[in-house]
Amino acid sequence: MSDPQYFDHPVLDHLVETVMQLGSELWATRRRLELLEKVLADAGALPGNAVELYMPSAEEAEQEAAKRDAFVRRLYAGFARGGEQQQAPPEP
């Protein structure tokens, strides 16, 4: 039995499926992070609002921006290729 097709091109169906899977994974990750923060706060390991109040140093902010930019380049590398085969940039 073949997969149902909702769009004119099967690649679009696969893309939508991928986006839905990513959304599911993101929700699971967010929920686990919230639970981890709660467990740490309940254990007294950090205040309940420690993450929201954290202020990175200028160096940390710069490093985080570089990691974010590299992540975005890797994530969207397929759109930037214009059809030719290239590998995504390596993770830092």
PDB file of N, CA, C and O in Angstrom:
ATOM      1  N   MET A   1       0.839  -1.182   0.000  1.00  0.00           N
ATOM      2  CA  MET A   1       0.000   0.000   0.000  1.00  0.00           C
ATOM      3  C   MET A   1       0.881   1.240   0.000  1.00  0.00           C
ATOM      4  O   MET A   1       1.805   1.347   0.806  1.00  0.00           O
ATOM      5  N   SER A   2       0.602   2.170  -0.893  1.00  0.00           N
ATOM      6  CA  SER A   2       1.430   3.365  -0.994  1.00  0.00           C
ATOM      7  C   SER A   2       0.913   4.452  -0.047  1.00  0.00           C
ATOM      8  O   SER A   2      -0.237   4.420   0.392  1.00  0.00           O
ATOM      9  N   ASP A   3       1.784   5.404   0.254  1.00  0.00           N
ATOM     10  CA  ASP A   3       1.411   6.528   1.103  1.00  0.00           C
ATOM     11  C   ASP A   3       0.389   7.395   0.380  1.00  0.00           C
ATOM     12  O   ASP A   3       0.451   7.537  -0.842  1.00  0.00           O
ATOM     13  N   PRO A   4      -0.551   7.976   1.123  1.00  0.00           N
ATOM     14  CA  PRO A   4      -1.490   8.895   0.466  1.00  0.00           C
ATOM     15  C   PRO A   4      -0.764  10.125  -0.048  1.00  0.00           C
ATOM     16  O   PRO A   4       0.233  10.556   0.531  1.00  0.00           O
ATOM     17  N   GLN A   5      -1.262  10.679  -1.125  1.00  0.00           N
ATOM     18  CA  GLN A   5      -0.661  11.877  -1.718  1.00  0.00           C
ATOM     19  C   GLN A   5      -1.679  13.004  -1.636  1.00  0.00           C
ATOM     20  O   GLN A   5      -2.810  12.875  -2.104  1.00  0.00           O
ATOM     21  N   TYR A   6      -1.254  14.124  -1.026  1.00  0.00           N
ATOM     22  CA  TYR A   6      -2.143  15.259  -0.825  1.00  0.00           C
ATOM     23  C   TYR A   6      -1.830  16.430  -1.762  1.00  0.00           C
ATOM     24  O   TYR A   6      -2.706  17.240  -2.064  1.00  0.00           O
ATOM     25  N   PHE A   7      -0.591  16.514  -2.213  1.00  0.00           N
ATOM     26  CA  PHE A   7      -0.173  17.613  -3.071  1.00  0.00           C
ATOM     27  C   PHE A   7       0.141  17.089  -4.469  1.00  0.00           C
ATOM     28  O   PHE A   7       0.255  15.882  -4.683  1.00  0.00           O
ATOM     29  N   ASP A   8       0.280  18.017  -5.419  1.00  0.00           N
ATOM     30  CA  ASP A   8       0.538  17.628  -6.804  1.00  0.00           C
ATOM     31  C   ASP A   8       1.855  16.892  -6.977  1.00  0.00           C
ATOM     32  O   ASP A   8       1.993  16.056  -7.870  1.00  0.00           O
ATOM     33  N   HIS A   9       2.808  17.198  -6.133  1.00  0.00           N
ATOM     34  CA  HIS A   9       4.128  16.579  -6.258  1.00  0.00           C
ATOM     35  C   HIS A   9       4.450  15.844  -4.958  1.00  0.00           C
ATOM     36  O   HIS A   9       4.292  16.417  -3.880  1.00  0.00           O
ATOM     37  N   PRO A  10       4.896  14.589  -5.033  1.00  0.00           N
ATOM     38  CA  PRO A  10       5.164  13.823  -3.811  1.00  0.00           C
ATOM     39  C   PRO A  10       6.235  14.453  -2.922  1.00  0.00           C
ATOM     40  O   PRO A  10       6.244  14.226  -1.712  1.00  0.00           O
ATOM     41  N   VAL A  11       7.126  15.231  -3.503  1.00  0.00           N
ATOM     42  CA  VAL A  11       8.153  15.887  -2.689  1.00  0.00           C
ATOM     43  C   VAL A  11       7.506  16.835  -1.684  1.00  0.00           C
ATOM     44  O   VAL A  11       7.978  16.962  -0.554  1.00  0.00           O
ATOM     45  N   LEU A  12       6.430  17.500  -2.092  1.00  0.00           N
ATOM     46  CA  LEU A  12       5.720  18.386  -1.165  1.00  0.00           C
ATOM     47  C   LEU A  12       5.118  17.598  -0.003  1.00  0.00           C
ATOM     48  O   LEU A  12       5.141  18.064   1.136  1.00  0.00           O
ATOM     49  N   ASP A  13       4.585  16.424  -0.277  1.00  0.00           N
ATOM     50  CA  ASP A  13       4.074  15.574   0.794  1.00  0.00           C
ATOM     51  C   ASP A  13       5.188  15.208   1.767  1.00  0.00           C
ATOM     52  O   ASP A  13       4.993  15.231   2.982  1.00  0.00           O
ATOM     53  N   HIS A  14       6.348  14.872   1.231  1.00  0.00           N
ATOM     54  CA  HIS A  14       7.480  14.513   2.088  1.00  0.00           C
ATOM     55  C   HIS A  14       7.959  15.713   2.897  1.00  0.00           C
ATOM     56  O   HIS A  14       8.341  15.571   4.058  1.00  0.00           O
ATOM     57  N   LEU A  15       7.939  16.878   2.291  1.00  0.00           N
ATOM     58  CA  LEU A  15       8.343  18.092   2.996  1.00  0.00           C
ATOM     59  C   LEU A  15       7.387  18.386   4.145  1.00  0.00           C
ATOM     60  O   LEU A  15       7.829  18.702   5.250  1.00  0.00           O
ATOM     61  N   VAL A  16       6.089  18.287   3.900  1.00  0.00           N
ATOM     62  CA  VAL A  16       5.109  18.517   4.961  1.00  0.00           C
ATOM     63  C   VAL A  16       5.285  17.483   6.069  1.00  0.00           C
ATOM     64  O   VAL A  16       5.221  17.825   7.250  1.00  0.00           O
ATOM     65  N   GLU A  17       5.502  16.234   5.704  1.00  0.00           N
ATOM     66  CA  GLU A  17       5.732  15.189   6.702  1.00  0.00           C
ATOM     67  C   GLU A  17       6.955  15.517   7.552  1.00  0.00           C
ATOM     68  O   GLU A  17       6.937  15.343   8.770  1.00  0.00           O
ATOM     69  N   THR A  18       8.007  15.988   6.907  1.00  0.00           N
ATOM     70  CA  THR A  18       9.225  16.349   7.632  1.00  0.00           C
ATOM     71  C   THR A  18       8.972  17.501   8.585  1.00  0.00           C
ATOM     72  O   THR A  18       9.432  17.470   9.726  1.00  0.00           O
ATOM     73  N   VAL A  19       8.252  18.512   8.140  1.00  0.00           N
ATOM     74  CA  VAL A  19       7.942  19.657   9.002  1.00  0.00           C
ATOM     75  C   VAL A  19       7.114  19.201  10.201  1.00  0.00           C
ATOM     76  O   VAL A  19       7.347  19.653  11.322  1.00  0.00           O
ATOM     77  N   MET A  20       6.160  18.319   9.977  1.00  0.00           N
ATOM     78  CA  MET A  20       5.339  17.811  11.076  1.00  0.00           C
ATOM     79  C   MET A  20       6.193  17.017  12.071  1.00  0.00           C
ATOM     80  O   MET A  20       6.011  17.137  13.283  1.00  0.00           O
ATOM     81  N   GLN A  21       7.117  16.212  11.559  1.00  0.00           N
ATOM     82  CA  GLN A  21       8.007  15.453  12.437  1.00  0.00           C
ATOM     83  C   GLN A  21       8.904  16.387  13.251  1.00  0.00           C
ATOM     84  O   GLN A  21       9.118  16.171  14.444  1.00  0.00           O
ATOM     85  N   LEU A  22       9.426  17.425  12.595  1.00  0.00           N
ATOM     86  CA  LEU A  22      10.260  18.395  13.312  1.00  0.00           C
ATOM     87  C   LEU A  22       9.467  19.110  14.396  1.00  0.00           C
ATOM     88  O   LEU A  22       9.973  19.339  15.495  1.00  0.00           O
ATOM     89  N   GLY A  23       8.218  19.462  14.085  1.00  0.00           N
ATOM     90  CA  GLY A  23       7.367  20.092  15.089  1.00  0.00           C
ATOM     91  C   GLY A  23       7.153  19.186  16.288  1.00  0.00           C
ATOM     92  O   GLY A  23       7.186  19.641  17.431  1.00  0.00           O
ATOM     93  N   SER A  24       6.935  17.916  16.029  1.00  0.00           N
ATOM     94  CA  SER A  24       6.763  16.947  17.102  1.00  0.00           C
ATOM     95  C   SER A  24       8.015  16.827  17.958  1.00  0.00           C
ATOM     96  O   SER A  24       7.940  16.811  19.186  1.00  0.00           O
ATOM     97  N   GLU A  25       9.160  16.744  17.301  1.00  0.00           N
ATOM     98  CA  GLU A  25      10.430  16.654  18.024  1.00  0.00           C
ATOM     99  C   GLU A  25      10.699  17.924  18.832  1.00  0.00           C
ATOM    100  O   GLU A  25      11.184  17.853  19.961  1.00  0.00           O
ATOM    101  N   LEU A  26      10.386  19.079  18.256  1.00  0.00           N
ATOM    102  CA  LEU A  26      10.585  20.341  18.970  1.00  0.00           C
ATOM    103  C   LEU A  26       9.712  20.389  20.215  1.00  0.00           C
ATOM    104  O   LEU A  26      10.172  20.798  21.281  1.00  0.00           O
ATOM    105  N   TRP A  27       8.450  19.972  20.088  1.00  0.00           N
ATOM    106  CA  TRP A  27       7.576  19.976  21.252  1.00  0.00           C
ATOM    107  C   TRP A  27       8.128  19.059  22.344  1.00  0.00           C
ATOM    108  O   TRP A  27       8.165  19.443  23.513  1.00  0.00           O
ATOM    109  N   ALA A  28       8.557  17.851  21.975  1.00  0.00           N
ATOM    110  CA  ALA A  28       9.100  16.922  22.964  1.00  0.00           C
ATOM    111  C   ALA A  28      10.336  17.514  23.647  1.00  0.00           C
ATOM    112  O   ALA A  28      10.500  17.375  24.859  1.00  0.00           O
ATOM    113  N   THR A  29      11.197  18.169  22.878  1.00  0.00           N
ATOM    114  CA  THR A  29      12.406  18.776  23.445  1.00  0.00           C
ATOM    115  C   THR A  29      12.046  19.918  24.376  1.00  0.00           C
ATOM    116  O   THR A  29      12.617  20.035  25.460  1.00  0.00           O
ATOM    117  N   ARG A  30      11.107  20.762  23.971  1.00  0.00           N
ATOM    118  CA  ARG A  30      10.683  21.882  24.826  1.00  0.00           C
ATOM    119  C   ARG A  30      10.088  21.367  26.125  1.00  0.00           C
ATOM    120  O   ARG A  30      10.373  21.902  27.197  1.00  0.00           O
ATOM    121  N   ARG A  31       9.266  20.334  26.037  1.00  0.00           N
ATOM    122  CA  ARG A  31       8.642  19.778  27.245  1.00  0.00           C
ATOM    123  C   ARG A  31       9.694  19.208  28.179  1.00  0.00           C
ATOM    124  O   ARG A  31       9.626  19.428  29.389  1.00  0.00           O
ATOM    125  N   ARG A  32      10.658  18.486  27.646  1.00  0.00           N
ATOM    126  CA  ARG A  32      11.716  17.926  28.495  1.00  0.00           C
ATOM    127  C   ARG A  32      12.533  19.039  29.147  1.00  0.00           C
ATOM    128  O   ARG A  32      12.916  18.922  30.311  1.00  0.00           O
ATOM    129  N   LEU A  33      12.802  20.106  28.417  1.00  0.00           N
ATOM    130  CA  LEU A  33      13.557  21.223  28.971  1.00  0.00           C
ATOM    131  C   LEU A  33      12.778  21.881  30.110  1.00  0.00           C
ATOM    132  O   LEU A  33      13.347  22.197  31.154  1.00  0.00           O
ATOM    133  N   GLU A  34      11.477  22.084  29.908  1.00  0.00           N
ATOM    134  CA  GLU A  34      10.653  22.651  30.977  1.00  0.00           C
ATOM    135  C   GLU A  34      10.671  21.756  32.212  1.00  0.00           C
ATOM    136  O   GLU A  34      10.794  22.240  33.337  1.00  0.00           O
ATOM    137  N   LEU A  35      10.547  20.453  31.996  1.00  0.00           N
ATOM    138  CA  LEU A  35      10.580  19.520  33.123  1.00  0.00           C
ATOM    139  C   LEU A  35      11.931  19.537  33.826  1.00  0.00           C
ATOM    140  O   LEU A  35      11.989  19.491  35.055  1.00  0.00           O
ATOM    141  N   LEU A  36      13.009  19.603  33.064  1.00  0.00           N
ATOM    142  CA  LEU A  36      14.344  19.654  33.647  1.00  0.00           C
ATOM    143  C   LEU A  36      14.509  20.902  34.505  1.00  0.00           C
ATOM    144  O   LEU A  36      15.032  20.834  35.618  1.00  0.00           O
ATOM    145  N   GLU A  37      14.059  22.050  33.980  1.00  0.00           N
ATOM    146  CA  GLU A  37      14.141  23.290  34.752  1.00  0.00           C
ATOM    147  C   GLU A  37      13.320  23.176  36.036  1.00  0.00           C
ATOM    148  O   GLU A  37      13.758  23.639  37.089  1.00  0.00           O
ATOM    149  N   LYS A  38      12.143  22.568  35.964  1.00  0.00           N
ATOM    150  CA  LYS A  38      11.301  22.405  37.148  1.00  0.00           C
ATOM    151  C   LYS A  38      11.957  21.491  38.166  1.00  0.00           C
ATOM    152  O   LYS A  38      11.972  21.800  39.357  1.00  0.00           O
ATOM    153  N   VAL A  39      12.500  20.371  37.712  1.00  0.00           N
ATOM    154  CA  VAL A  39      13.162  19.434  38.624  1.00  0.00           C
ATOM    155  C   VAL A  39      14.338  20.118  39.317  1.00  0.00           C
ATOM    156  O   VAL A  39      14.520  19.968  40.525  1.00  0.00           O
ATOM    157  N   LEU A  40      15.134  20.866  38.561  1.00  0.00           N
ATOM    158  CA  LEU A  40      16.269  21.574  39.155  1.00  0.00           C
ATOM    159  C   LEU A  40      15.800  22.639  40.144  1.00  0.00           C
ATOM    160  O   LEU A  40      16.397  22.801  41.208  1.00  0.00           O
ATOM    161  N   ALA A  41      14.745  23.359  39.804  1.00  0.00           N
ATOM    162  CA  ALA A  41      14.214  24.380  40.720  1.00  0.00           C
ATOM    163  C   ALA A  41      13.630  23.736  41.964  1.00  0.00           C
ATOM    164  O   ALA A  41      13.865  24.213  43.075  1.00  0.00           O
ATOM    165  N   ASP A  42      12.872  22.659  41.796  1.00  0.00           N
ATOM    166  CA  ASP A  42      12.279  21.967  42.947  1.00  0.00           C
ATOM    167  C   ASP A  42      13.334  21.388  43.868  1.00  0.00           C
ATOM    168  O   ASP A  42      13.131  21.308  45.080  1.00  0.00           O
ATOM    169  N   ALA A  43      14.468  20.980  43.297  1.00  0.00           N
ATOM    170  CA  ALA A  43      15.565  20.423  44.107  1.00  0.00           C
ATOM    171  C   ALA A  43      16.416  21.523  44.732  1.00  0.00           C
ATOM    172  O   ALA A  43      17.328  21.237  45.507  1.00  0.00           O
ATOM    173  N   GLY A  44      16.121  22.783  44.398  1.00  0.00           N
ATOM    174  CA  GLY A  44      16.902  23.893  44.946  1.00  0.00           C
ATOM    175  C   GLY A  44      18.235  24.093  44.242  1.00  0.00           C
ATOM    176  O   GLY A  44      19.088  24.837  44.726  1.00  0.00           O
ATOM    177  N   ALA A  45      18.421  23.435  43.103  1.00  0.00           N
ATOM    178  CA  ALA A  45      19.686  23.548  42.382  1.00  0.00           C
ATOM    179  C   ALA A  45      19.808  24.889  41.674  1.00  0.00           C
ATOM    180  O   ALA A  45      20.916  25.343  41.389  1.00  0.00           O
ATOM    181  N   LEU A  46      18.669  25.530  41.386  1.00  0.00           N
ATOM    182  CA  LEU A  46      18.674  26.864  40.802  1.00  0.00           C
ATOM    183  C   LEU A  46      17.306  27.481  41.024  1.00  0.00           C
ATOM    184  O   LEU A  46      16.316  26.760  41.150  1.00  0.00           O
ATOM    185  N   PRO A  47      17.235  28.808  41.074  1.00  0.00           N
ATOM    186  CA  PRO A  47      15.932  29.456  41.226  1.00  0.00           C
ATOM    187  C   PRO A  47      15.054  29.176  40.008  1.00  0.00           C
ATOM    188  O   PRO A  47      15.558  28.919  38.915  1.00  0.00           O
ATOM    189  N   GLY A  48      13.751  29.229  40.204  1.00  0.00           N
ATOM    190  CA  GLY A  48      12.806  28.932  39.136  1.00  0.00           C
ATOM    191  C   GLY A  48      12.939  29.822  37.927  1.00  0.00           C
ATOM    192  O   GLY A  48      12.587  29.405  36.824  1.00  0.00           O
ATOM    193  N   ASN A  49      13.436  31.041  38.092  1.00  0.00           N
ATOM    194  CA  ASN A  49      13.560  31.971  36.973  1.00  0.00           C
ATOM    195  C   ASN A  49      15.017  32.187  36.551  1.00  0.00           C
ATOM    196  O   ASN A  49      15.331  33.189  35.909  1.00  0.00           O
ATOM    197  N   ALA A  50      15.897  31.264  36.905  1.00  0.00           N
ATOM    198  CA  ALA A  50      17.334  31.420  36.617  1.00  0.00           C
ATOM    199  C   ALA A  50      17.615  31.536  35.126  1.00  0.00           C
ATOM    200  O   ALA A  50      18.467  32.326  34.721  1.00  0.00           O
ATOM    201  N   VAL A  51      16.919  30.768  34.310  1.00  0.00           N
ATOM    202  CA  VAL A  51      17.174  30.796  32.867  1.00  0.00           C
ATOM    203  C   VAL A  51      16.755  32.143  32.291  1.00  0.00           C
ATOM    204  O   VAL A  51      17.481  32.734  31.491  1.00  0.00           O
ATOM    205  N   GLU A  52      15.582  32.629  32.699  1.00  0.00           N
ATOM    206  CA  GLU A  52      15.091  33.910  32.190  1.00  0.00           C
ATOM    207  C   GLU A  52      15.974  35.074  32.633  1.00  0.00           C
ATOM    208  O   GLU A  52      16.120  36.054  31.902  1.00  0.00           O
ATOM    209  N   LEU A  53      16.557  34.975  33.812  1.00  0.00           N
ATOM    210  CA  LEU A  53      17.366  36.072  34.348  1.00  0.00           C
ATOM    211  C   LEU A  53      18.832  36.026  33.913  1.00  0.00           C
ATOM    212  O   LEU A  53      19.569  36.992  34.113  1.00  0.00           O
ATOM    213  N   TYR A  54      19.252  34.918  33.325  1.00  0.00           N
ATOM    214  CA  TYR A  54      20.666  34.770  32.957  1.00  0.00           C
ATOM    215  C   TYR A  54      21.064  35.787  31.898  1.00  0.00           C
ATOM    216  O   TYR A  54      20.383  35.938  30.884  1.00  0.00           O
ATOM    217  N   MET A  55      22.152  36.472  32.135  1.00  0.00           N
ATOM    218  CA  MET A  55      22.688  37.451  31.184  1.00  0.00           C
ATOM    219  C   MET A  55      24.069  36.979  30.735  1.00  0.00           C
ATOM    220  O   MET A  55      25.011  36.995  31.527  1.00  0.00           O
ATOM    221  N   PRO A  56      24.202  36.560  29.481  1.00  0.00           N
ATOM    222  CA  PRO A  56      25.511  36.087  29.013  1.00  0.00           C
ATOM    223  C   PRO A  56      26.498  37.249  28.909  1.00  0.00           C
ATOM    224  O   PRO A  56      26.119  38.405  28.718  1.00  0.00           O
ATOM    225  N   SER A  57      27.762  36.900  29.040  1.00  0.00           N
ATOM    226  CA  SER A  57      28.807  37.894  28.825  1.00  0.00           C
ATOM    227  C   SER A  57      28.844  38.235  27.340  1.00  0.00           C
ATOM    228  O   SER A  57      28.240  37.545  26.520  1.00  0.00           O
ATOM    229  N   ALA A  58      29.549  39.291  27.008  1.00  0.00           N
ATOM    230  CA  ALA A  58      29.680  39.680  25.602  1.00  0.00           C
ATOM    231  C   ALA A  58      30.315  38.550  24.794  1.00  0.00           C
ATOM    232  O   ALA A  58      29.911  38.282  23.662  1.00  0.00           O
ATOM    233  N   GLU A  59      31.308  37.894  25.381  1.00  0.00           N
ATOM    234  CA  GLU A  59      31.981  36.785  24.693  1.00  0.00           C
ATOM    235  C   GLU A  59      31.018  35.615  24.479  1.00  0.00           C
ATOM    236  O   GLU A  59      30.988  35.026  23.399  1.00  0.00           O
ATOM    237  N   GLU A  60      30.231  35.278  25.507  1.00  0.00           N
ATOM    238  CA  GLU A  60      29.253  34.197  25.362  1.00  0.00           C
ATOM    239  C   GLU A  60      28.211  34.537  24.302  1.00  0.00           C
ATOM    240  O   GLU A  60      27.840  33.684  23.496  1.00  0.00           O
ATOM    241  N   ALA A  61      27.740  35.778  24.300  1.00  0.00           N
ATOM    242  CA  ALA A  61      26.742  36.201  23.315  1.00  0.00           C
ATOM    243  C   ALA A  61      27.308  36.107  21.900  1.00  0.00           C
ATOM    244  O   ALA A  61      26.610  35.698  20.972  1.00  0.00           O
ATOM    245  N   GLU A  62      28.565  36.484  21.742  1.00  0.00           N
ATOM    246  CA  GLU A  62      29.215  36.403  20.428  1.00  0.00           C
ATOM    247  C   GLU A  62      29.351  34.950  19.982  1.00  0.00           C
ATOM    248  O   GLU A  62      29.080  34.622  18.827  1.00  0.00           O
ATOM    249  N   GLN A  63      29.771  34.080  20.904  1.00  0.00           N
ATOM    250  CA  GLN A  63      29.908  32.662  20.572  1.00  0.00           C
ATOM    251  C   GLN A  63      28.556  32.047  20.221  1.00  0.00           C
ATOM    252  O   GLN A  63      28.455  31.249  19.289  1.00  0.00           O
ATOM    253  N   GLU A  64      27.517  32.421  20.971  1.00  0.00           N
ATOM    254  CA  GLU A  64      26.185  31.895  20.707  1.00  0.00           C
ATOM    255  C   GLU A  64      25.663  32.374  19.357  1.00  0.00           C
ATOM    256  O   GLU A  64      25.028  31.608  18.632  1.00  0.00           O
ATOM    257  N   ALA A  65      25.923  33.624  19.015  1.00  0.00           N
ATOM    258  CA  ALA A  65      25.509  34.154  17.710  1.00  0.00           C
ATOM    259  C   ALA A  65      26.208  33.399  16.583  1.00  0.00           C
ATOM    260  O   ALA A  65      25.593  33.106  15.558  1.00  0.00           O
ATOM    261  N   ALA A  66      27.483  33.084  16.767  1.00  0.00           N
ATOM    262  CA  ALA A  66      28.218  32.328  15.743  1.00  0.00           C
ATOM    263  C   ALA A  66      27.641  30.921  15.596  1.00  0.00           C
ATOM    264  O   ALA A  66      27.503  30.422  14.479  1.00  0.00           O
ATOM    265  N   LYS A  67      27.303  30.278  16.714  1.00  0.00           N
ATOM    266  CA  LYS A  67      26.694  28.945  16.662  1.00  0.00           C
ATOM    267  C   LYS A  67      25.329  29.005  15.972  1.00  0.00           C
ATOM    268  O   LYS A  67      24.998  28.145  15.156  1.00  0.00           O
ATOM    269  N   ARG A  68      24.545  30.027  16.310  1.00  0.00           N
ATOM    270  CA  ARG A  68      23.231  30.192  15.694  1.00  0.00           C
ATOM    271  C   ARG A  68      23.356  30.381  14.187  1.00  0.00           C
ATOM    272  O   ARG A  68      22.627  29.758  13.415  1.00  0.00           O
ATOM    273  N   ASP A  69      24.285  31.245  13.769  1.00  0.00           N
ATOM    274  CA  ASP A  69      24.472  31.510  12.345  1.00  0.00           C
ATOM    275  C   ASP A  69      24.903  30.252  11.596  1.00  0.00           C
ATOM    276  O   ASP A  69      24.436  29.998  10.485  1.00  0.00           O
ATOM    277  N   ALA A  70      25.790  29.467  12.199  1.00  0.00           N
ATOM    278  CA  ALA A  70      26.235  28.215  11.573  1.00  0.00           C
ATOM    279  C   ALA A  70      25.071  27.225  11.477  1.00  0.00           C
ATOM    280  O   ALA A  70      24.927  26.527  10.473  1.00  0.00           O
ATOM    281  N   PHE A  71      24.245  27.170  12.518  1.00  0.00           N
ATOM    282  CA  PHE A  71      23.076  26.294  12.515  1.00  0.00           C
ATOM    283  C   PHE A  71      22.120  26.679  11.390  1.00  0.00           C
ATOM    284  O   PHE A  71      21.643  25.813  10.656  1.00  0.00           O
ATOM    285  N   VAL A  72      21.841  27.963  11.252  1.00  0.00           N
ATOM    286  CA  VAL A  72      20.935  28.441  10.206  1.00  0.00           C
ATOM    287  C   VAL A  72      21.502  28.122   8.828  1.00  0.00           C
ATOM    288  O   VAL A  72      20.761  27.712   7.935  1.00  0.00           O
ATOM    289  N   ARG A  73      22.805  28.304   8.646  1.00  0.00           N
ATOM    290  CA  ARG A  73      23.423  27.976   7.349  1.00  0.00           C
ATOM    291  C   ARG A  73      23.264  26.486   7.042  1.00  0.00           C
ATOM    292  O   ARG A  73      22.936  26.118   5.914  1.00  0.00           O
ATOM    293  N   ARG A  74      23.498  25.621   8.047  1.00  0.00           N
ATOM    294  CA  ARG A  74      23.339  24.175   7.844  1.00  0.00           C
ATOM    295  C   ARG A  74      21.890  23.822   7.562  1.00  0.00           C
ATOM    296  O   ARG A  74      21.598  23.038   6.658  1.00  0.00           O
ATOM    297  N   LEU A  75      20.990  24.399   8.333  1.00  0.00           N
ATOM    298  CA  LEU A  75      19.577  24.071   8.224  1.00  0.00           C
ATOM    299  C   LEU A  75      19.017  24.433   6.857  1.00  0.00           C
ATOM    300  O   LEU A  75      18.240  23.673   6.280  1.00  0.00           O
ATOM    301  N   TYR A  76      19.407  25.581   6.342  1.00  0.00           N
ATOM    302  CA  TYR A  76      18.846  26.067   5.084  1.00  0.00           C
ATOM    303  C   TYR A  76      19.806  25.924   3.905  1.00  0.00           C
ATOM    304  O   TYR A  76      19.602  26.554   2.868  1.00  0.00           O
ATOM    305  N   ALA A  77      20.826  25.124   4.044  1.00  0.00           N
ATOM    306  CA  ALA A  77      21.817  24.952   2.979  1.00  0.00           C
ATOM    307  C   ALA A  77      21.171  24.455   1.690  1.00  0.00           C
ATOM    308  O   ALA A  77      21.579  24.852   0.599  1.00  0.00           O
ATOM    309  N   GLY A  78      20.180  23.602   1.808  1.00  0.00           N
ATOM    310  CA  GLY A  78      19.516  23.073   0.621  1.00  0.00           C
ATOM    311  C   GLY A  78      18.843  24.147  -0.205  1.00  0.00           C
ATOM    312  O   GLY A  78      18.796  24.042  -1.430  1.00  0.00           O
ATOM    313  N   PHE A  79      18.321  25.178   0.437  1.00  0.00           N
ATOM    314  CA  PHE A  79      17.682  26.261  -0.297  1.00  0.00           C
ATOM    315  C   PHE A  79      18.704  27.143  -0.994  1.00  0.00           C
ATOM    316  O   PHE A  79      18.403  27.741  -2.027  1.00  0.00           O
ATOM    317  N   ALA A  80      19.889  27.230  -0.450  1.00  0.00           N
ATOM    318  CA  ALA A  80      20.921  28.107  -1.000  1.00  0.00           C
ATOM    319  C   ALA A  80      21.682  27.462  -2.155  1.00  0.00           C
ATOM    320  O   ALA A  80      22.361  28.160  -2.908  1.00  0.00           O
ATOM    321  N   ARG A  81      21.579  26.143  -2.305  1.00  0.00           N
ATOM    322  CA  ARG A  81      22.357  25.430  -3.320  1.00  0.00           C
ATOM    323  C   ARG A  81      21.919  25.760  -4.737  1.00  0.00           C
ATOM    324  O   ARG A  81      22.746  25.725  -5.648  1.00  0.00           O
ATOM    325  N   GLY A  82      20.680  26.071  -4.951  1.00  0.00           N
ATOM    326  CA  GLY A  82      20.215  26.375  -6.300  1.00  0.00           C
ATOM    327  C   GLY A  82      20.234  25.171  -7.213  1.00  0.00           C
ATOM    328  O   GLY A  82      20.369  25.329  -8.427  1.00  0.00           O
ATOM    329  N   GLY A  83      20.105  23.978  -6.676  1.00  0.00           N
ATOM    330  CA  GLY A  83      20.018  22.796  -7.514  1.00  0.00           C
ATOM    331  C   GLY A  83      21.296  21.981  -7.581  1.00  0.00           C
ATOM    332  O   GLY A  83      21.225  20.768  -7.778  1.00  0.00           O
ATOM    333  N   GLU A  84      22.459  22.594  -7.426  1.00  0.00           N
ATOM    334  CA  GLU A  84      23.688  21.815  -7.500  1.00  0.00           C
ATOM    335  C   GLU A  84      23.940  21.107  -6.164  1.00  0.00           C
ATOM    336  O   GLU A  84      23.554  21.606  -5.107  1.00  0.00           O
ATOM    337  N   GLN A  85      24.571  19.977  -6.221  1.00  0.00           N
ATOM    338  CA  GLN A  85      24.857  19.198  -5.029  1.00  0.00           C
ATOM    339  C   GLN A  85      26.036  19.794  -4.274  1.00  0.00           C
ATOM    340  O   GLN A  85      27.128  19.951  -4.821  1.00  0.00           O
ATOM    341  N   GLN A  86      25.801  20.119  -3.019  1.00  0.00           N
ATOM    342  CA  GLN A  86      26.856  20.584  -2.123  1.00  0.00           C
ATOM    343  C   GLN A  86      26.571  19.997  -0.756  1.00  0.00           C
ATOM    344  O   GLN A  86      25.437  19.637  -0.437  1.00  0.00           O
ATOM    345  N   GLN A  87      27.610  19.907   0.036  1.00  0.00           N
ATOM    346  CA  GLN A  87      27.409  19.458   1.400  1.00  0.00           C
ATOM    347  C   GLN A  87      27.155  20.665   2.288  1.00  0.00           C
ATOM    348  O   GLN A  87      27.685  21.752   2.061  1.00  0.00           O
ATOM    349  N   ALA A  88      26.322  20.445   3.313  1.00  0.00           N
ATOM    350  CA  ALA A  88      26.090  21.519   4.282  1.00  0.00           C
ATOM    351  C   ALA A  88      27.375  21.780   5.044  1.00  0.00           C
ATOM    352  O   ALA A  88      28.182  20.867   5.217  1.00  0.00           O
ATOM    353  N   PRO A  89      27.582  23.011   5.505  1.00  0.00           N
ATOM    354  CA  PRO A  89      28.783  23.309   6.288  1.00  0.00           C
ATOM    355  C   PRO A  89      28.836  22.422   7.532  1.00  0.00           C
ATOM    356  O   PRO A  89      27.787  22.078   8.077  1.00  0.00           O
ATOM    357  N   PRO A  90      30.014  22.049   7.988  1.00  0.00           N
ATOM    358  CA  PRO A  90      30.121  21.192   9.168  1.00  0.00           C
ATOM    359  C   PRO A  90      29.688  21.931  10.424  1.00  0.00           C
ATOM    360  O   PRO A  90      29.746  23.158  10.502  1.00  0.00           O
ATOM    361  N   GLU A  91      29.257  21.155  11.396  1.00  0.00           N
ATOM    362  CA  GLU A  91      28.860  21.719  12.685  1.00  0.00           C
ATOM    363  C   GLU A  91      30.118  22.151  13.438  1.00  0.00           C
ATOM    364  O   GLU A  91      31.127  21.446  13.414  1.00  0.00           O
ATOM    365  N   PRO A  92      30.064  23.320  14.115  1.00  0.00           N
ATOM    366  CA  PRO A  92      31.264  23.785  14.834  1.00  0.00           C
ATOM    367  C   PRO A  92      31.577  22.919  16.025  1.00  0.00           C
ATOM    368  O   PRO A  92      32.551  23.173  16.734  1.00  0.00           O
TER     369      PRO A  92
END
